Each structure stands twice: as structure tokens, then as C-alpha cells.
Amino acid sequence: MKRLLAVIVASLPALVMAATSGVHLEHMTPDLEDKASLQRGVKTYLNYCMGCHSLKYQRYERTADDLGIPHEMFLENLVFDKSIRIGALMDNAMNTKKARIWFGTASPDLTLVTRLRGLDWVYTYLKTFYVDASRPFGVNNLVFENVGMPHIFMELQGIQIRKGCKELPKIAANGGEMRDPLTSKAITEEICGSEIIDRGFSPLELKPDSGKLTVEEYDQLVYDLVNFLYYVGEPSRLDRERIGVYVLFFLAFLFVFTYLLNREYWKDIH
Ligand code: HEC
């Protein structure tokens, strides 16, 4: 009974998390056979994410072997700290206490993130940062409201504006805010979409389509990255599935002999 209670209590945060965002999640189908995608994914991860997020339950060597990258090439091109050996865990030097000051929270390890949050969540998360001037880094996220993480791919994806409108003071011809002459209250108007940025409302003076990558290229980048995170969540998944098939074949084979043996044993008993 105690154990059952412990299991229920332990799974509560996941239930709460699943319930918090009502945003439609974009679906993605991972493909662990696609080695090129996984190789691009690990490259993006080590370039853009590793500084803040470790993958400390995984080793460089296993990653290189599974993804078919020779050890020297992996260390030379993807690992920036030259003191790291290929057998090391994929940890980083992020100081948790400092991270709490910088971001309001520590940046979590991501080895198991696709298993905790689900693939679609992580995929959607990386695609739904939008401009929000009220946040410390000027961005918010659709599936993770008031997130502490900056939009790492802002340069590549560009700026997204949350669809919808805001009440802003009307601007007079002389550039000042228009006010009601009687009450001297500001006269407001509804401003929608990219005009919010044109009004200087956002600290980020970029246009919605200002990213270096096209929409398709950005989707591919995020797909490869999440595909890699899916692999890291369970590196032996492909082996497990392959061995599983052999086990089933073996059981089917064994069944024939067990059946014949059974018949032999019961032959004389009526
Ligand atoms: C500058 C540091 C920094 C970088 C670089 C960074 N992140 Fe983050 N990330 C954070 C912080 C801080 C949080 C915690 C946000 C919170 O809890 O509000 C976070 C949270 C996350 C989460 C949500 C984790 C969870 O389950 O709560 C995911 C997923 C994530 N980051 C993925 C990435 C990926 C993928 C990259 C690389 C493209 C990346 N991050 C780069 C700082 C960073």
C-alpha cells in the first residue's frame, strides 16, 4: 500500500504538467534508422544546447558509436573542450547556483526529457518561442508559459509574434500619445500582429520572417535535434527492438518442440 502511494505521489508532477498547457502539440515521428538526421541532431545539440543542458546519463563514446561517427572525428569537430576523453559522460560546467540567478531556475539535464515531456511537446516547445516584452529575455513560449530559457534559435528562426491584439495608446501626428481633452485619459486602439513590434513595443526590433533559415529548414533543424534527444532517451531502443524479434522467433520455434514433448508425455494417459 505504501509503495502504491509512493508511485502515485511520484507521478503527480507529470500529471499536473500534462494538464497545464492546452496548446495543440505538433506531432513528430522519430526515425532512429536515419543516421544522418541523428548526426545533424548531435551537432546542433553540442553547438547550441550543451553549454546550459548536460546529457550526463550518456557517454560521448556510446553516442559516437551508435551514430557511426569515428571517435577522432567526433572529438575534433564536435567537442570543444579538448581535455575531454571519448569515454566521459556528456556533462557540462553549468553552475546550478549561478544558473538560478541568471535564469531564475537551473537548466535541467535533458537526457530523459523526451520521455518526461513527450516528443511532441519538446518539438512544439522549440518552435513556439514568441516575442513578449514583459519577460526578461523578451520571449515567452506557447507550451511553457513564462519559461526561463532564452530563444536560442532566434537568429535562425527569427521572431514570432503571438497572434492576437493589444490595446495601445493611439499616436498623434506629432508623435505623442493621444489623450481625451476632458478626462486626459489615454485614447487607445487595438493593434494586432507585427504592428506591435513596429510601435517599438518589443525590445527586439526584428520582423517576423527575419530568421536566417526558411521555415522548412528550421523545421528540419528542430526535427533532427528532437530525433537525437529521442535516441538519447533510450540509446538501446533499436537493439531492444531487433533482439525482441529474435526472441519471438525463438519462442515460436520452441513452442513446436514443447508441444510435441507435451503430446509424448500425455500419450499413454487416457
Ligand atoms: C542559456 C542557457 C540555455 C541554453 C543555451 C539552452 N537552454 Fe534550454 N533551458 C534553459 C533554462 C534555464 C531552462 C529552464 C526553464 C524554466 O524552467 O523556466 C530550460 C529549459 C529547457 C527545456 C524544458 C525542460 C523541462 O522539462 O522543464 C527544454 C526541452 C530545453 N530547455 C531544451 C533546450 C535545447 C534543445 C537547447 C538547445 C537548442 C537549449 N534548451 C538551450 C536554459 C538554456
Residues whose N, C-alpha, C, O or C-beta is under 5 A from the ligand:
A	BS01	HEC	Y48 C49 C52 F103 T105 A106 S107 P108 V113 V122 N146 V147 G148 M149 I152
